[in-house]
Amino acid sequence: MTGARRTPPGRAGRLRLRHSLDVAERGADLLEQKLRILRSEHQRLLRAREAAERDWRDLLSEAESWLLRGLLLGGEQALDSAAAGIGAAEVTVHWTTSMGVRHPATVSTSVPSRPPTAAAPTNTALVHAEAAYGRAVRAAAEFAAAHAAAELVGAEVVGTRRRARALRRHWIPRLREALDRSDLALEQAEHEDGVRRRWAARLSPEAAERGGGESEGER
């Protein structure tokens, strides 16, 4: 509560506290509004991640099944021959921003075709495995992007909730307490000032009379 301790006394200090409290309450409202939107977006991203994971696991299982058949039919030598000369897949991540959080939106995956110089698979199972792994790679990239997006937005949800709670539970109550003390001090000061003014008003005629009596005696 450093700001409240350094607040100057009097009406200027009260105005500063009032302004700080208004700013804190508006900030808490905005954070809570942001939190509601982020939570909704986070739930959507979690559902997208779950769907992407299911697709990836299903396609991977299919690809592994075809690969096992191909290995049983042709052995590892057939797999090495079919994989020779095949380039690596390329993944491009497209980003977006949600409530100030930058996260992956979509991905573009390029799975290279088999070059003409590469040896063809020796059995149809390996042909199916190659196509299935291409689909699995695309699904894996989409799952990775969905997972990263959910993690990033989820982290922002946690941080925003923590900041909103800090304002509501700590900063705002302390400012209100300091403002109440300032109001009480001003009320007490005004009361004391009123008492002094009344005493001064009562004493003024008596002082005037004493002053007048002395003047007559001197005359």
Backbone bond lengths (Angstrom), bond angles and torsions (degrees), N, CA, C in turn:
res aa  C-N    CA-C-N  psi(-1)  N-CA   C-N-CA  omega(-1)  CA-C   N-CA-C  phi
1 M - - - 1.457 - - 1.515 109.93 -
2 T 1.301 117.87 41.11 1.457 122.37 -176.21 1.512 111.58 -61.12
3 G 1.355 117.44 -40.43 1.447 121.05 -177.84 1.505 112.04 -62.86
4 A 1.372 116.75 -38.21 1.458 119.94 -179.38 1.519 110.83 -70.46
5 R 1.336 117.64 -36.62 1.457 120.23 -179.70 1.530 111.28 -65.96
6 R 1.324 116.43 -33.34 1.457 120.09 -177.28 1.521 112.41 -88.31
7 T 1.316 117.75 1.75 1.459 120.44 -179.93 1.521 110.08 -67.31
8 P 1.312 118.22 128.80 1.472 119.64 -179.69 1.521 110.45 -68.60
9 P 1.325 117.99 154.76 1.467 121.21 179.60 1.521 111.02 -72.51
10 G 1.337 115.23 167.51 1.446 120.56 175.13 1.518 113.29 86.90
11 R 1.338 114.49 -167.35 1.463 120.28 -175.65 1.527 112.40 -67.11
12 A 1.312 117.29 -33.27 1.466 119.70 178.39 1.536 110.52 -62.61
13 G 1.328 115.65 -41.72 1.454 119.11 177.64 1.511 111.85 -65.68
14 R 1.348 116.38 -39.57 1.459 119.53 178.90 1.521 110.90 -63.86
15 L 1.330 117.73 -41.71 1.459 120.66 177.76 1.523 111.36 -61.97
16 R 1.325 116.12 -39.28 1.457 119.37 178.62 1.531 110.69 -65.14
17 L 1.311 117.15 -42.83 1.466 120.45 178.19 1.524 111.00 -64.43
18 R 1.325 117.02 -41.91 1.466 120.99 178.88 1.526 110.40 -60.67
19 H 1.335 115.52 -42.59 1.467 119.77 179.01 1.534 110.67 -65.12
20 S 1.322 116.70 -44.19 1.467 120.22 179.54 1.521 111.05 -61.91
21 L 1.326 117.16 -40.51 1.460 120.79 179.08 1.525 110.94 -65.52
22 D 1.326 117.23 -42.30 1.469 120.27 178.15 1.529 110.90 -61.82
23 V 1.325 116.04 -43.18 1.460 120.14 179.44 1.533 110.74 -63.39
24 A 1.337 116.26 -43.23 1.459 120.04 -179.63 1.524 111.61 -64.49
25 E 1.323 117.62 -40.98 1.461 120.59 -179.90 1.524 111.27 -68.55
26 R 1.331 117.27 -40.11 1.471 119.19 175.72 1.525 110.76 -64.59
27 G 1.332 115.68 -39.58 1.462 119.10 178.24 1.514 111.80 -63.24
28 A 1.329 116.86 -41.10 1.464 120.07 178.43 1.522 111.06 -64.63
29 D 1.333 116.91 -40.21 1.470 120.31 178.21 1.526 110.90 -61.80
30 L 1.337 115.66 -44.18 1.465 119.70 -179.42 1.527 111.46 -66.19
31 L 1.323 116.55 -40.02 1.466 119.83 178.35 1.523 111.24 -64.51
32 E 1.318 117.05 -40.13 1.462 119.98 179.29 1.521 111.22 -68.63
33 Q 1.333 116.66 -35.76 1.462 119.51 175.05 1.532 110.57 -65.19
34 K 1.325 115.81 -44.18 1.460 120.42 176.88 1.524 110.81 -61.38
35 L 1.321 116.49 -39.29 1.458 120.93 -178.98 1.521 111.22 -63.38
36 R 1.325 117.36 -40.71 1.468 120.16 178.68 1.523 111.22 -62.26
37 I 1.321 116.10 -42.67 1.469 119.78 179.82 1.516 110.49 -67.81
38 L 1.328 116.68 -42.64 1.461 120.20 179.83 1.524 111.91 -63.80
39 R 1.323 116.66 -39.59 1.460 119.13 179.34 1.521 111.09 -62.86
40 S 1.322 116.06 -42.18 1.463 119.41 177.85 1.524 111.10 -62.53
41 E 1.319 116.18 -44.21 1.460 120.25 178.60 1.521 111.44 -65.56
42 H 1.334 116.47 -38.07 1.463 120.24 179.32 1.529 110.77 -64.31
43 Q 1.319 117.27 -41.41 1.464 120.13 177.84 1.526 110.81 -62.73
44 R 1.314 116.58 -40.60 1.466 119.63 177.71 1.528 110.82 -62.78
45 L 1.318 116.15 -42.74 1.461 120.11 -179.62 1.528 111.48 -68.11
46 L 1.316 117.46 -34.95 1.462 119.94 177.02 1.524 111.11 -64.57
47 R 1.327 116.30 -41.15 1.468 119.26 177.15 1.521 110.92 -64.90
48 A 1.336 116.28 -40.49 1.468 119.49 177.89 1.524 111.11 -64.21
49 R 1.338 116.24 -38.38 1.468 119.72 178.61 1.529 110.80 -64.81
50 E 1.324 117.11 -42.78 1.462 120.12 179.78 1.523 111.43 -62.90
51 A 1.341 116.16 -42.37 1.466 119.60 178.74 1.528 110.95 -65.42
52 A 1.346 116.39 -41.46 1.468 119.79 179.72 1.524 111.08 -65.71
53 E 1.330 116.68 -37.06 1.465 119.40 179.05 1.527 111.17 -66.89
54 R 1.327 116.25 -40.71 1.472 119.02 177.88 1.525 110.81 -61.63
55 D 1.342 116.28 -45.57 1.464 119.82 179.55 1.521 110.90 -60.14
56 W 1.347 115.67 -45.13 1.468 119.25 -178.56 1.520 111.52 -62.94
57 R 1.318 117.21 -45.00 1.463 120.23 -178.54 1.526 111.32 -65.73
58 D 1.328 117.15 -38.97 1.464 120.00 178.68 1.525 110.81 -64.61
59 L 1.336 116.30 -45.17 1.472 119.93 -179.15 1.520 111.19 -68.72
60 L 1.323 116.98 -36.48 1.457 120.13 177.95 1.527 110.28 -65.51
61 S 1.318 116.09 -41.57 1.467 119.37 178.28 1.523 110.59 -62.31
62 E 1.317 116.23 -41.53 1.470 119.69 178.09 1.525 110.74 -62.65
63 A 1.344 116.13 -44.38 1.459 119.97 -179.03 1.525 111.21 -64.14
64 E 1.304 116.62 -42.19 1.463 119.69 179.88 1.529 111.23 -65.42
65 S 1.322 115.95 -34.73 1.470 119.13 178.03 1.522 110.96 -64.47
66 W 1.338 116.94 -44.82 1.469 119.73 178.21 1.526 110.98 -65.83
67 L 1.337 116.62 -37.51 1.459 119.49 179.32 1.529 110.86 -63.41
68 L 1.327 115.79 -42.06 1.467 119.03 179.36 1.523 110.81 -61.36
69 R 1.322 116.80 -40.75 1.463 119.68 177.81 1.531 110.77 -63.76
70 G 1.330 114.50 -42.44 1.461 117.75 -180.00 1.517 112.24 -63.71
71 L 1.327 116.21 -38.78 1.466 119.77 177.91 1.529 111.38 -66.50
72 L 1.307 115.66 -38.95 1.461 118.75 178.76 1.525 111.73 -65.54
73 L 1.320 114.56 -33.53 1.462 118.18 -178.98 1.530 112.80 -81.38
74 G 1.328 117.39 -39.72 1.461 118.93 -172.57 1.508 115.19 -120.08
75 G 1.335 118.07 -12.36 1.439 120.51 -179.48 1.528 112.10 81.54
76 E 1.328 115.54 175.79 1.461 120.59 -177.74 1.524 111.83 -66.29
77 Q 1.335 116.91 -29.11 1.462 119.13 179.32 1.517 110.60 -62.71
78 A 1.337 116.96 -38.70 1.470 120.45 178.22 1.524 110.55 -65.80
79 L 1.337 117.12 -37.10 1.463 120.86 178.42 1.515 110.64 -67.10
80 D 1.337 117.92 -44.68 1.466 121.17 179.58 1.518 110.48 -61.74
81 S 1.318 116.59 -39.78 1.461 120.28 -179.78 1.519 110.83 -66.87
82 A 1.343 116.58 -40.31 1.465 120.00 -178.55 1.527 111.52 -71.00
83 A 1.339 117.61 -29.62 1.463 120.99 -177.74 1.514 113.31 -84.64
84 A 1.318 117.32 -15.34 1.469 120.93 -177.47 1.524 110.51 -63.83
85 G 1.334 115.60 131.74 1.462 120.77 175.68 1.508 114.61 85.53
86 I 1.332 118.33 -2.11 1.468 120.79 -179.70 1.535 108.68 -84.40
87 G 1.336 116.47 128.05 1.463 121.40 -178.76 1.521 112.61 -78.93
88 A 1.300 115.15 169.38 1.470 120.88 179.99 1.524 110.71 -80.91
89 A 1.301 114.97 150.23 1.465 120.11 176.07 1.530 109.75 -73.55
90 E 1.314 116.58 152.95 1.464 122.70 178.63 1.520 109.29 -119.60
91 V 1.326 115.55 134.21 1.462 121.50 -178.05 1.525 108.86 -121.82
92 T 1.328 116.46 128.73 1.463 122.21 176.19 1.521 108.43 -115.39
93 V 1.318 116.14 125.09 1.464 121.49 -178.88 1.516 109.22 -97.03
94 H 1.325 115.87 129.94 1.466 122.19 176.70 1.526 107.80 -105.08
95 W 1.331 115.16 126.16 1.462 120.85 -171.82 1.518 111.25 -102.66
96 T 1.332 114.74 157.24 1.452 122.14 174.19 1.524 108.61 -142.74
97 T 1.323 116.89 175.83 1.467 121.64 179.78 1.518 109.30 -129.88
98 S 1.322 116.19 128.55 1.465 122.49 176.96 1.522 108.91 -121.96
99 M 1.335 117.26 113.61 1.470 122.34 178.93 1.526 111.27 51.88
100 G 1.319 115.58 43.34 1.458 120.51 177.88 1.511 115.08 84.69
101 V 1.332 118.13 -0.01 1.463 121.54 -178.88 1.539 108.73 -103.69
102 R 1.313 116.53 119.53 1.463 120.86 177.99 1.524 108.56 -87.58
103 H 1.324 116.19 126.22 1.460 120.01 -177.43 1.532 109.80 -151.39
104 P 1.332 117.92 160.93 1.465 120.31 178.64 1.526 111.39 -62.93
105 A 1.320 115.92 139.67 1.463 121.27 176.84 1.527 110.47 -105.83
106 T 1.322 116.41 -54.81 1.460 122.00 178.98 1.518 108.64 -141.76
107 V 1.318 115.25 169.60 1.462 120.63 175.94 1.533 108.75 -132.46
108 S 1.311 114.47 150.75 1.463 121.52 172.19 1.513 107.30 -116.87
109 T 1.324 115.92 122.92 1.461 121.04 -176.58 1.517 109.78 -116.53
110 S 1.308 114.92 128.40 1.469 120.99 178.33 1.518 108.77 -113.36
111 V 1.338 115.22 112.24 1.462 120.92 177.24 1.520 106.98 -100.83
112 P 1.334 118.32 116.45 1.470 120.24 -174.56 1.523 112.07 -65.00
113 S 1.323 114.56 143.75 1.459 119.77 175.59 1.526 109.59 -76.24
114 R 1.297 115.31 161.58 1.461 119.82 177.83 1.533 108.96 -68.87
115 P 1.327 117.00 124.65 1.472 119.16 179.43 1.538 110.94 -68.49
116 P 1.326 116.65 153.34 1.471 119.58 -178.27 1.525 112.78 -60.59
117 T 1.324 117.10 -27.27 1.460 119.55 -177.29 1.530 112.98 -80.15
118 A 1.354 116.75 -13.85 1.464 119.99 -177.63 1.525 110.12 -78.38
119 A 1.322 115.05 147.13 1.462 120.28 179.02 1.513 109.96 -70.99
120 A 1.322 116.75 139.28 1.460 121.47 178.84 1.530 109.42 -74.22
121 P 1.348 117.49 150.62 1.469 119.93 175.85 1.533 110.51 -57.21
122 T 1.309 115.94 145.83 1.470 120.48 -175.22 1.524 112.86 -83.18
123 N 1.332 118.52 -8.86 1.460 120.31 176.71 1.519 109.78 -146.74
124 T 1.343 115.70 159.40 1.473 120.40 -175.45 1.527 112.06 -67.75
125 A 1.333 117.27 -26.03 1.461 119.08 179.12 1.524 110.71 -62.87
126 L 1.333 116.15 -40.07 1.470 119.42 178.11 1.526 111.17 -69.59
127 V 1.320 116.87 -31.17 1.470 119.72 175.38 1.532 109.94 -63.52
128 H 1.321 115.49 -46.52 1.469 119.88 177.84 1.531 110.65 -64.80
129 A 1.328 116.66 -37.73 1.466 120.16 179.41 1.521 110.45 -63.40
130 E 1.326 117.57 -41.71 1.466 120.79 179.28 1.518 111.36 -60.60
131 A 1.329 116.66 -45.25 1.465 120.30 179.70 1.530 110.72 -66.94
132 A 1.334 115.68 -39.98 1.466 119.32 -178.72 1.517 111.35 -67.14
133 Y 1.317 117.24 -38.84 1.472 119.50 178.40 1.528 110.68 -67.82
134 G 1.317 117.49 -32.06 1.465 119.30 175.07 1.516 111.59 -61.74
135 R 1.338 116.02 -44.01 1.475 119.56 177.08 1.522 110.63 -66.60
136 A 1.334 116.94 -37.58 1.466 120.01 179.59 1.521 111.75 -65.92
137 V 1.332 116.87 -37.03 1.467 120.34 177.82 1.519 110.42 -63.27
138 R 1.323 117.04 -43.73 1.469 120.07 177.76 1.528 110.80 -62.02
139 A 1.326 115.79 -42.56 1.462 119.20 179.36 1.525 111.22 -66.39
140 A 1.335 116.90 -36.75 1.466 120.29 178.55 1.520 110.89 -63.82
141 A 1.324 117.33 -40.01 1.462 120.55 178.81 1.526 110.68 -65.42
142 E 1.329 116.56 -40.86 1.455 119.58 178.75 1.532 111.05 -66.55
143 F 1.313 116.43 -38.50 1.468 119.61 177.63 1.527 110.54 -65.55
144 A 1.323 116.95 -42.76 1.465 120.03 179.96 1.530 110.75 -61.25
145 A 1.331 116.51 -41.45 1.464 119.83 179.32 1.525 110.64 -66.39
146 A 1.344 117.08 -43.07 1.463 120.83 179.42 1.522 111.16 -64.35
147 H 1.330 116.12 -39.13 1.463 120.25 178.76 1.528 110.63 -64.81
148 A 1.329 117.31 -45.71 1.464 120.68 179.73 1.523 111.15 -62.72
149 A 1.345 116.73 -41.20 1.465 119.94 179.85 1.526 110.97 -62.84
150 A 1.327 116.86 -44.22 1.462 120.36 179.51 1.525 111.03 -63.99
151 E 1.328 117.47 -38.99 1.463 120.86 -179.60 1.536 110.95 -66.66
152 L 1.318 117.00 -43.84 1.462 120.27 -177.51 1.523 111.79 -67.08
153 V 1.327 116.40 -45.45 1.465 119.26 179.18 1.530 110.07 -68.58
154 G 1.333 117.02 -37.11 1.461 120.01 176.78 1.519 112.52 -61.32
155 A 1.324 116.82 -39.58 1.463 120.16 177.42 1.528 110.86 -64.37
156 E 1.333 116.98 -37.52 1.458 119.98 178.13 1.526 111.35 -69.09
157 V 1.329 116.76 -34.34 1.466 120.16 175.14 1.527 109.98 -59.45
158 V 1.324 116.62 -46.68 1.469 120.86 -179.56 1.532 110.66 -62.54
159 G 1.329 116.78 -46.09 1.461 119.75 -179.13 1.517 112.77 -65.00
160 T 1.323 117.01 -41.15 1.466 120.46 179.38 1.519 111.25 -66.37
161 R 1.331 116.82 -41.31 1.465 120.20 178.02 1.522 110.36 -63.07
162 R 1.325 117.67 -39.58 1.461 120.91 179.85 1.533 110.72 -64.80
163 R 1.327 117.07 -42.08 1.464 119.80 -179.61 1.531 111.03 -67.52
164 A 1.327 117.34 -40.35 1.462 120.47 179.24 1.523 110.75 -64.61
165 R 1.326 117.06 -41.45 1.466 120.62 178.63 1.521 111.05 -65.05
166 A 1.326 116.55 -39.29 1.466 119.35 179.59 1.524 110.51 -61.27
167 L 1.328 116.48 -39.70 1.470 119.04 178.81 1.524 111.00 -68.71
168 R 1.334 116.43 -46.80 1.468 119.95 -174.93 1.527 112.51 -70.79
169 R 1.308 117.53 -37.70 1.459 120.42 -171.83 1.525 113.64 -94.72
170 H 1.311 117.00 -21.83 1.475 118.17 -173.67 1.532 111.66 -124.18
171 W 1.322 117.01 -62.83 1.458 120.05 -170.23 1.528 112.51 -66.51
172 I 1.345 117.00 -48.74 1.469 120.04 -177.95 1.532 111.55 -64.18
173 P 1.348 119.85 -46.23 1.475 118.07 176.81 1.522 113.39 -59.45
174 R 1.322 117.81 -37.21 1.461 120.02 179.39 1.522 111.05 -67.77
175 L 1.320 116.60 -39.54 1.466 119.22 177.23 1.525 110.98 -65.18
176 R 1.328 116.69 -40.59 1.464 119.30 177.87 1.521 111.02 -63.80
177 E 1.321 116.73 -40.71 1.456 120.52 178.07 1.529 110.87 -62.67
178 A 1.341 115.35 -43.86 1.470 118.93 178.58 1.523 110.82 -64.85
179 L 1.334 116.86 -37.60 1.466 120.20 179.04 1.529 110.42 -66.69
180 D 1.325 117.00 -39.85 1.476 119.88 177.16 1.528 110.61 -61.98
181 R 1.327 116.79 -42.09 1.474 119.46 178.31 1.516 110.79 -63.91
182 S 1.335 115.83 -38.43 1.464 119.21 178.99 1.525 110.98 -65.91
183 D 1.348 116.83 -41.78 1.466 120.17 177.44 1.524 110.81 -61.52
184 L 1.329 115.75 -42.58 1.464 119.93 -179.63 1.526 110.98 -64.33
185 A 1.333 115.82 -41.82 1.462 119.28 179.73 1.520 110.93 -65.21
186 L 1.339 117.48 -39.81 1.464 120.35 178.53 1.526 110.82 -66.27
187 E 1.337 115.64 -41.82 1.466 119.25 178.94 1.526 110.96 -62.13
188 Q 1.329 115.87 -41.77 1.461 119.80 179.39 1.528 110.68 -66.43
189 A 1.335 116.16 -41.49 1.465 119.50 179.40 1.522 111.18 -63.75
190 E 1.342 117.03 -40.04 1.461 120.32 178.86 1.531 110.67 -67.05
191 H 1.325 115.17 -38.67 1.478 118.55 177.66 1.526 110.70 -62.99
192 E 1.332 116.14 -46.09 1.463 119.61 -179.92 1.523 110.74 -63.99
193 D 1.316 116.27 -37.82 1.467 119.15 178.33 1.523 111.09 -65.61
194 G 1.357 115.91 -38.29 1.460 119.32 177.15 1.513 112.10 -64.35
195 V 1.334 116.03 -40.20 1.467 119.78 178.03 1.528 110.40 -62.05
196 R 1.338 116.57 -44.16 1.471 119.71 179.90 1.522 110.82 -63.26
197 R 1.327 115.82 -37.86 1.467 118.01 -179.80 1.530 110.59 -67.05
198 R 1.331 117.02 -40.33 1.469 119.31 179.50 1.529 110.86 -65.31
199 W 1.335 116.03 -42.22 1.468 119.00 176.76 1.526 110.95 -62.01
200 A 1.291 115.89 -41.52 1.467 119.10 179.10 1.520 111.08 -63.52
201 A 1.375 115.59 -39.12 1.468 118.70 179.61 1.520 111.53 -66.59
202 R 1.353 117.07 -35.82 1.457 120.23 179.17 1.527 112.25 -71.49
203 L 1.317 115.70 -36.77 1.458 119.59 -176.82 1.519 112.90 -77.98
204 S 1.273 118.39 -24.16 1.467 120.99 -174.88 1.523 112.54 -62.04
205 P 1.356 122.14 -47.17 1.492 119.82 178.44 1.515 112.64 -62.45
206 E 1.338 117.96 -41.12 1.460 120.95 178.99 1.522 111.01 -61.09
207 A 1.314 115.71 -41.44 1.466 118.87 178.90 1.513 110.53 -65.63
208 A 1.351 114.48 -36.75 1.473 117.92 179.60 1.520 110.82 -66.18
209 E 1.374 115.79 -40.83 1.466 118.58 179.33 1.531 111.39 -64.23
210 R 1.340 116.81 -43.23 1.461 118.72 178.98 1.506 111.02 -62.86
211 G 1.281 114.74 -38.83 1.459 117.49 178.99 1.510 111.84 -65.65
212 G 1.356 116.44 -39.35 1.470 120.63 179.40 1.509 111.65 -67.15
213 G 1.354 119.64 -40.41 1.464 123.66 179.93 1.501 111.39 -63.05
214 E 1.275 118.46 -40.19 1.440 121.60 -179.63 1.518 110.72 -66.52
215 S 1.324 115.40 -35.97 1.472 118.94 179.62 1.520 110.01 -65.64
216 E 1.381 118.29 -41.14 1.445 120.29 179.38 1.508 110.96 -65.92
217 G 1.302 119.75 -40.54 1.460 122.76 -179.77 1.515 111.28 -61.91
218 E 1.337 112.84 -39.25 1.455 116.94 -179.05 1.532 110.15 -67.01
219 R 1.370 113.61 -35.09 1.455 115.68 178.47 1.530 111.16 -69.89
